[in-house]
Amino acid sequence: MPQLVTDRGSTLMNLHGIGPSSAAGLLAGTGDIHRFRDRDRFASWNGTALLDASGETRSWRRTTQVSVQVR
């Protein structure tokens, strides 16, 4: 599987915590990257976009819900 990921020109496995299975799953779930209007839309789809959240006494940033295909 690592060879399949690198054959597609992906460098995902260079990132800490991303192995062959995660990289292949993300690539397969993403399909054509051009279907996303911009990187913010892609980040929202894959669950890495940060959103502002707040409670009564504090504020924080959280990630969005991860796409079912990425889980």
Number of C-alpha atoms within 10 A of each C-alpha: 11 12 9 12 20 15 9 10 9 13 11 18 17 10 9 7 9 14 15 16 13 15 24 21 14 17 17 13 16 17 9 9 12 10 10 13 9 10 12 13 13 17 16 17 19 21 18 15 18 14 11 9 11 10 7 5 5 7 10 10 11 14 15 15 12 15 12 10 12 16 11
